[in-house]
């Protein structure tokens, strides 16, 4: 068994790594700009820059030497002139071939949103063309930081679009730093312009930053509460388990007992009654049970408190609602398993030997039905961790379900990503536990 466990753990490593990559892609790529998603469209460039620096979003996505900065937003002038509309001497041509036009023998201060970081290397990248110079003499395009020319680029004045890059370094003090484009002659036209900040090495990326966090069991800091996400998860596990574990165990016992009861009285009025009851319970929406329980059992009859997490009494009503709402699905599932076993050859043999119906059900049918029951039980373990989203939200239970709901409502990416990742990893581990449990209940199953 030990060799099997070691082998399965080794097989799980690529699976877990795949889960990590999926969560990274969902929240760093598919979700759009995390800073804009959290802080909103009215956020200042400085606050977005701080958000990026704290969470590693200023780095390249997968690999590369140049990250991003909020000091200047990437510009494609086929849409509008952006902040360049306030720069004196610059003209702009409208769509569909929008571009900036910078006449020669002048300099133009780049409209920066905030100061650059000190002692860092930056690079301007642009798609541009030069025209209006004499034959064989292209215009000199120069970038000036304050009064120091840091790089000069001579463009061919042939009117062809080309990609150009200008690199410079900042000093220890950038409080009064200005970037100016100096066009000595001719006319410079710019179609796109962006600035990048150099990172430490080629692999210093968002992915490496995320993998480093996971290796340290550090899921970052909540942008909403400014607390460590790992600490928030640890504080939310106990309330979630206090709700989900009793709800799961009570529901499991009741569902299996009623399923055995249906199998005992199969094809009778009792069996039909529970079949109809399970369909009715499955048809009622989860929210209906919550509203009914809070209004009638809590507000009208005052049997249970409806909000908070102060004692076990606050968990009785949500546990009761959780058991009743899942009862229909559980009865149908376990009843099907029991009836499937009831028609096996070994059951007919047991009856032929004179074994009572009760003995057949509990000594033979239930034992042989443990494989699908164990599959259902162990696969529910990750959902015990994540809690019940609706119950915790409606009853004010500070568990992981409530934490996930608040994270979604507040666009708290670090919280949502941590809850999803830990739940996915637990689900992978639950598969291993399921295989081990199979060998404990069924001697025919061997771990090879």
C-alpha positions as CSV (number, residue, x, y, z in Angstrom):
1,X,0.0,0.0,0.0
2,X,2.8,2.4,0.8
3,X,4.3,2.0,-2.7
4,X,0.9,2.6,-4.2
5,X,0.4,5.8,-2.1
6,X,3.8,7.1,-3.1
7,X,3.1,6.4,-6.7
8,X,-0.3,8.1,-6.6
9,X,1.2,11.1,-4.8
10,X,3.8,11.4,-7.6
11,X,1.0,11.2,-10.2
12,X,-0.9,13.9,-8.3
13,X,1.9,16.4,-8.6
14,X,1.2,17.2,-12.3
15,X,-2.5,17.3,-11.5
16,X,-2.0,19.8,-8.7
17,X,0.4,21.8,-10.9
18,X,-2.3,21.8,-13.6
19,X,-4.8,23.1,-11.1
20,X,-2.4,25.9,-10.1
21,X,-1.9,26.9,-13.8
22,X,-5.7,26.9,-14.3
23,X,-6.3,29.2,-11.4
24,X,-3.5,31.4,-12.5
25,X,-5.0,31.6,-16.0
26,X,-8.5,32.3,-14.7
27,X,-7.5,35.1,-12.4
28,X,-4.5,36.6,-14.1
29,X,-5.5,36.3,-17.7
30,X,-9.2,35.7,-18.3
31,X,-10.3,38.0,-15.5
32,X,-8.8,41.1,-17.1
33,X,-6.9,43.8,-15.2
34,X,-7.1,42.8,-11.5
35,X,-6.3,46.3,-10.2
36,X,-9.0,47.8,-12.4
37,X,-11.4,45.0,-11.4
38,X,-10.9,45.7,-7.7
39,X,-10.3,49.5,-7.5
40,X,-12.7,50.5,-10.2
41,X,-12.5,52.9,-13.2
42,X,-12.1,55.9,-10.9
43,X,-8.9,54.6,-9.2
44,X,-5.8,56.7,-9.4
45,X,-2.7,55.5,-11.3
46,X,-0.8,55.6,-8.0
47,X,-3.2,53.3,-6.2
48,X,-3.2,50.9,-9.1
49,X,0.6,51.0,-9.2
50,X,0.8,50.1,-5.5
51,X,-1.8,47.3,-6.0
52,X,0.3,45.9,-8.9
53,X,3.6,46.1,-6.9
54,X,2.2,44.4,-3.9
55,X,0.7,41.5,-5.8
56,X,3.3,41.0,-8.6
57,X,1.1,42.3,-11.4
58,X,3.8,44.7,-12.6
59,X,5.8,41.8,-13.9
60,X,5.5,40.0,-17.3
61,X,2.8,37.4,-17.4
62,X,4.9,34.3,-18.1
63,X,8.4,35.4,-18.9
64,X,10.3,38.4,-20.3
65,X,12.5,41.3,-19.2
66,X,10.0,44.2,-19.3
67,X,7.1,44.6,-17.0
68,X,4.5,47.3,-16.9
69,X,4.0,50.6,-15.0
70,X,1.0,52.8,-14.4
71,X,3.1,55.9,-15.0
72,X,2.0,55.9,-18.6
73,X,-0.9,53.9,-20.0
74,X,-0.2,52.0,-23.2
75,X,-1.5,54.1,-26.1
76,X,-2.9,53.1,-29.5
77,X,-3.6,56.3,-31.3
78,X,-6.0,54.8,-33.7
79,X,-8.7,55.4,-31.1
80,X,-7.9,58.8,-29.5
81,X,-5.0,61.0,-28.5
82,X,-5.5,60.3,-24.8
83,X,-3.4,62.6,-22.5
84,X,-1.4,63.9,-25.5
85,X,-4.3,66.1,-26.3
86,X,-3.1,68.5,-23.6
87,X,0.5,68.6,-24.9
88,X,1.2,71.9,-26.7
89,X,2.3,71.6,-30.4
90,X,1.1,68.0,-30.9
91,X,-1.5,67.4,-33.5
92,X,-3.7,64.3,-33.9
93,X,-5.3,62.7,-36.9
94,X,-8.6,61.0,-36.4
95,X,-9.7,57.5,-37.3
96,X,-9.2,55.1,-39.1
97,X,-5.5,55.9,-39.3
98,X,-5.1,57.9,-36.1
99,X,-1.7,59.0,-35.1
100,X,0.3,61.7,-33.2
101,X,2.2,64.2,-35.3
102,X,5.2,65.8,-33.6
103,X,6.8,68.6,-35.8
104,X,10.6,69.0,-35.8
105,X,12.8,71.5,-34.0
106,X,10.8,71.2,-30.8
107,X,10.5,69.1,-27.7
108,X,7.5,67.5,-26.1
109,X,7.0,66.6,-22.5
110,X,5.4,63.1,-22.1
111,X,2.2,63.3,-20.1
112,X,3.1,61.0,-17.2
113,X,0.5,59.9,-14.6
114,X,3.0,59.5,-11.8
115,X,6.7,59.5,-11.0
116,X,8.9,56.7,-12.2
117,X,10.7,54.5,-9.6
118,X,14.3,55.5,-8.7
119,X,17.3,53.5,-9.9
120,X,15.3,51.5,-12.4
121,X,15.7,50.9,-16.1
122,X,12.8,51.8,-18.4
123,X,12.2,51.4,-22.1
124,X,9.9,53.3,-24.4
125,X,8.5,51.3,-27.3
126,X,6.7,52.8,-30.2
127,X,5.5,52.3,-33.8
128,X,6.6,55.4,-35.7
129,X,7.8,56.9,-38.9
130,X,9.8,60.0,-39.9
131,X,9.4,62.2,-42.9
132,X,10.2,65.7,-44.1
133,X,14.0,65.5,-43.9
134,X,16.4,65.9,-46.6
135,X,17.6,63.0,-48.9
136,X,19.6,60.5,-46.8
137,X,19.3,62.6,-43.7
138,X,16.6,61.3,-41.3
139,X,15.5,63.3,-38.3
140,X,17.2,62.8,-35.0
141,X,14.7,61.7,-32.3
142,X,16.0,62.1,-28.8
143,X,14.7,61.2,-25.3
144,X,15.7,63.6,-22.6
145,X,15.3,62.9,-18.9
146,X,15.2,66.3,-17.2
147,X,18.0,68.1,-19.0
148,X,20.1,65.0,-19.8
149,X,19.9,63.3,-23.1
150,X,19.9,59.6,-22.3
151,X,19.5,58.2,-25.8
152,X,19.3,59.4,-29.4
153,X,17.7,57.5,-32.2
154,X,18.2,58.5,-35.8
155,X,15.3,57.4,-38.0
156,X,15.4,57.0,-41.8
157,X,13.2,59.7,-43.3
158,X,11.6,57.4,-45.8
159,X,8.1,57.6,-44.4
160,X,7.9,53.9,-43.6
161,X,6.4,52.7,-40.3
162,X,9.0,51.1,-38.0
163,X,9.3,49.8,-34.4
164,X,11.7,51.7,-32.3
165,X,12.9,51.4,-28.7
166,X,14.6,53.9,-26.4
167,X,16.1,52.7,-23.1
168,X,17.1,54.9,-20.1
169,X,17.8,54.6,-16.4
170,X,16.4,56.7,-13.6
171,X,18.6,58.2,-10.8
172,X,18.1,58.1,-7.0
173,X,15.6,61.0,-7.1
174,X,12.7,61.0,-9.5
175,X,10.5,63.5,-7.8
176,X,11.0,66.1,-10.5
177,X,11.8,63.8,-13.4
178,X,10.3,64.6,-16.8
179,X,10.6,62.6,-20.0
180,X,10.7,64.7,-23.1
181,X,10.8,63.7,-26.8
182,X,13.0,66.0,-28.8
183,X,12.6,66.0,-32.6
184,X,15.5,67.9,-34.1
185,X,14.3,67.9,-37.7
186,X,11.5,66.6,-40.0
187,X,8.2,65.3,-38.6
188,X,7.7,62.4,-36.3
189,X,4.5,60.4,-36.4
190,X,3.6,57.9,-33.7
191,X,0.9,55.2,-34.0
192,X,1.4,53.4,-30.7
193,X,3.5,54.1,-27.6
194,X,4.1,52.3,-24.3
195,X,6.7,52.2,-21.5
196,X,8.1,49.1,-19.7
197,X,10.1,48.6,-16.6
198,X,12.9,46.1,-16.5
199,X,12.6,43.2,-14.1
200,X,15.4,41.3,-12.4
201,X,15.7,38.4,-14.8
202,X,13.9,36.8,-17.7
203,X,11.8,34.4,-15.5
204,X,10.8,37.1,-13.0
205,X,7.1,37.0,-13.9
206,X,3.6,36.9,-12.5
207,X,3.6,33.1,-12.7
208,X,6.9,32.7,-10.8
209,X,5.6,35.2,-8.2
210,X,2.4,33.1,-7.8
211,X,4.3,29.8,-7.5
212,X,6.5,31.4,-4.9
213,X,3.5,32.4,-2.9
214,X,2.1,28.9,-3.0
215,X,5.4,27.3,-2.0
216,X,5.4,29.6,1.1
217,X,1.7,28.9,1.7
218,X,1.2,32.6,1.4
219,X,-1.9,33.5,-0.6
220,X,-1.3,37.3,-0.5
221,X,-3.2,40.0,1.3
222,X,-6.9,40.8,1.0
223,X,-7.5,44.1,-0.8
224,X,-10.7,44.6,1.2
225,X,-9.6,43.9,4.8
226,X,-5.8,44.2,4.5
227,X,-5.5,40.9,6.3
228,X,-3.4,37.9,5.2
229,X,-5.6,35.6,3.2
230,X,-4.1,32.5,4.8
231,X,-5.1,33.8,8.2
232,X,-8.6,34.6,7.0
233,X,-9.0,31.0,5.6
234,X,-7.8,29.5,8.9
235,X,-10.2,31.6,10.9
236,X,-13.1,30.6,8.6
237,X,-12.5,26.8,8.6
238,X,-13.9,26.2,12.1
239,X,-17.3,27.9,11.5
240,X,-17.7,26.2,8.1
241,X,-16.9,22.7,9.5
242,X,-19.2,23.4,12.5
243,X,-22.0,23.8,10.0
244,X,-21.2,21.4,7.2
245,X,-19.9,18.3,9.2
246,X,-23.1,17.8,11.3
247,X,-25.3,18.7,8.3
248,X,-23.4,16.1,6.2
249,X,-23.4,13.3,8.8
250,X,-27.0,13.7,9.8
251,X,-28.1,13.9,6.1
252,X,-26.0,10.8,5.2
253,X,-27.4,8.7,8.1
254,X,-31.0,9.7,7.3
255,X,-30.6,9.2,3.5
256,X,-29.1,5.8,3.8
257,X,-31.6,4.7,6.4
258,X,-34.5,5.8,4.3
259,X,-32.9,4.2,1.2
260,X,-32.7,0.9,3.1
261,X,-36.3,1.4,4.2
262,X,-37.4,1.9,0.6
263,X,-35.4,-1.2,-0.4
264,X,-37.0,-3.2,2.4
265,X,-40.5,-2.2,1.2
266,X,-39.7,-1.9,-2.5
267,X,-42.7,-1.7,-4.9
268,X,-45.1,-0.9,-2.1
269,X,-47.0,2.2,-1.1
270,X,-44.2,3.2,1.3
271,X,-41.6,3.0,-1.4
272,X,-43.7,5.0,-3.8
273,X,-44.3,7.6,-1.1
274,X,-40.6,8.2,-0.5
275,X,-40.0,8.3,-4.3
276,X,-42.6,11.1,-4.7
277,X,-41.3,12.9,-1.6
278,X,-37.8,12.9,-2.9
279,X,-38.9,14.3,-6.3
280,X,-40.9,17.1,-4.4
281,X,-37.8,17.9,-2.2
282,X,-35.6,18.0,-5.3
283,X,-38.0,20.4,-7.0
284,X,-38.1,23.0,-4.3
285,X,-35.4,25.7,-4.7
286,X,-32.8,26.0,-2.0
287,X,-33.7,29.6,-1.3
288,X,-37.3,28.6,-0.6
289,X,-36.2,26.5,2.4
290,X,-34.0,29.3,3.7
291,X,-36.7,31.9,3.5
292,X,-39.3,29.5,5.0
293,X,-37.0,28.5,7.8
294,X,-36.0,32.1,8.7
295,X,-39.5,33.5,8.5
296,X,-41.7,30.8,10.0
297,X,-39.4,28.9,12.3
298,X,-37.2,31.8,13.3
299,X,-39.2,35.0,13.1
300,X,-42.8,33.8,13.6
301,X,-42.3,30.9,16.0
302,X,-39.1,32.0,17.6
303,X,-37.8,28.5,17.7
304,X,-34.3,29.3,16.4
305,X,-32.1,32.4,16.1
306,X,-31.6,33.5,12.5
307,X,-28.4,35.4,12.5
308,X,-24.9,35.0,14.0
309,X,-22.5,32.4,15.3
310,X,-22.5,32.7,19.1
311,X,-23.5,29.1,20.2
312,X,-24.6,25.8,18.8
313,X,-28.3,27.0,18.8
314,X,-27.4,29.3,15.8
315,X,-26.4,26.3,13.8
316,X,-29.5,24.2,14.3
317,X,-31.7,25.9,11.8
318,X,-29.2,26.1,8.9
319,X,-28.2,22.4,9.5
320,X,-31.9,21.5,9.4
321,X,-32.4,23.4,6.2
322,X,-29.3,21.8,4.7
323,X,-30.4,18.3,5.6
324,X,-34.0,18.7,4.3
325,X,-32.9,20.4,1.0
326,X,-30.5,17.6,0.2
327,X,-32.7,14.8,1.3
328,X,-34.5,14.3,-2.0
329,X,-31.3,13.8,-4.0
330,X,-29.7,11.6,-1.4
331,X,-32.8,9.3,-1.2
332,X,-33.0,8.8,-4.9
333,X,-29.2,8.2,-5.2
334,X,-28.9,5.6,-2.4
335,X,-32.2,4.0,-3.2
336,X,-31.0,3.3,-6.7
337,X,-27.8,1.7,-5.3
338,X,-29.7,-0.4,-2.8
339,X,-32.2,-1.7,-5.3
340,X,-29.4,-2.4,-7.8
341,X,-27.8,-4.7,-5.1
342,X,-31.2,-6.3,-4.2
343,X,-31.4,-7.9,-7.6
344,X,-28.0,-9.5,-7.5
345,X,-27.5,-13.3,-7.4
346,X,-25.9,-13.3,-3.9
347,X,-29.1,-11.7,-2.5
348,X,-31.3,-14.4,-4.0
349,X,-28.9,-17.0,-2.6
350,X,-29.1,-15.4,0.9
351,X,-32.9,-15.5,0.7
352,X,-32.8,-19.1,-0.4
353,X,-30.7,-20.0,2.6
354,X,-33.3,-18.5,4.9
355,X,-31.6,-15.3,5.8
356,X,-34.1,-12.7,7.0
357,X,-34.8,-9.6,4.9
358,X,-33.3,-7.4,7.6
359,X,-30.1,-9.6,7.6
360,X,-29.9,-9.4,3.9
361,X,-30.2,-5.6,3.9
362,X,-27.6,-4.9,6.6
363,X,-25.2,-7.8,6.3
364,X,-25.1,-8.1,2.5
365,X,-26.7,-5.3,0.6
366,X,-25.4,-2.4,2.7
367,X,-21.9,-3.9,2.8
368,X,-21.7,-4.4,-1.0
369,X,-23.1,-1.0,-1.7
370,X,-20.3,0.7,0.2
371,X,-18.2,1.3,-2.9
372,X,-20.6,3.9,-4.5
373,X,-21.5,5.2,-1.0
374,X,-17.8,5.8,-0.2
375,X,-17.3,7.5,-3.5
376,X,-20.1,9.9,-2.7
377,X,-19.0,10.5,0.8
378,X,-15.3,11.1,0.2
379,X,-16.0,13.3,-2.9
380,X,-18.1,15.5,-0.6
381,X,-15.0,16.2,1.7
382,X,-13.8,19.3,-0.4
383,X,-17.3,20.8,-0.2
384,X,-17.2,20.5,3.6
385,X,-14.1,22.7,3.5
386,X,-15.6,25.4,1.3
387,X,-18.8,25.5,3.4
388,X,-22.3,26.4,2.3
389,X,-22.3,29.6,0.4
390,X,-26.0,30.4,0.8
391,X,-26.5,29.2,4.3
392,X,-23.4,31.1,5.7
393,X,-24.4,34.2,3.8
394,X,-28.1,34.2,4.9
395,X,-27.4,33.2,8.5
396,X,-24.3,35.4,9.1
397,X,-21.9,32.5,9.8
398,X,-18.3,33.7,9.3
399,X,-17.1,30.6,7.4
400,X,-15.3,30.1,4.2
401,X,-18.6,30.2,2.2
402,X,-19.3,33.6,3.5
403,X,-15.7,34.6,2.9
404,X,-16.0,33.4,-0.8
405,X,-19.3,35.3,-1.3
406,X,-17.8,38.6,0.1
407,X,-14.7,38.0,-2.0
408,X,-16.8,37.8,-5.1
409,X,-19.0,40.8,-4.3
410,X,-15.9,42.9,-3.4
411,X,-13.8,41.6,-6.4
412,X,-11.2,40.4,-3.9
413,X,-9.1,38.3,-6.3
414,X,-6.6,37.0,-3.8
415,X,-9.4,35.6,-1.5
416,X,-11.3,34.0,-4.3
417,X,-8.2,32.5,-5.9
418,X,-7.0,31.0,-2.5
419,X,-10.4,29.4,-1.7
420,X,-10.6,27.9,-5.2
421,X,-7.1,26.6,-5.2
422,X,-7.2,25.0,-1.7
423,X,-10.6,23.4,-2.5
424,X,-9.2,22.0,-5.8
425,X,-6.1,20.5,-4.0
426,X,-8.3,18.9,-1.3
427,X,-10.5,17.4,-4.1
428,X,-7.4,15.8,-5.7
429,X,-6.3,14.4,-2.3
430,X,-9.9,13.1,-1.7
431,X,-9.5,10.9,-4.8
432,X,-6.5,9.2,-3.2
433,X,-8.4,8.7,0.1
434,X,-11.3,7.1,-1.9
435,X,-9.0,4.5,-3.5
436,X,-7.6,3.6,-0.1
437,X,-11.1,3.3,1.4
438,X,-12.1,0.9,-1.4
439,X,-9.6,-1.7,-0.2
440,X,-10.9,-1.4,3.4
441,X,-14.5,-2.2,2.6
442,X,-14.1,-4.5,-0.4
443,X,-11.4,-7.3,-0.3
444,X,-11.8,-7.7,-4.1
445,X,-10.2,-4.3,-4.7
446,X,-6.4,-4.4,-4.7
447,X,-4.0,-1.5,-4.8
448,X,-1.5,-2.2,-7.6
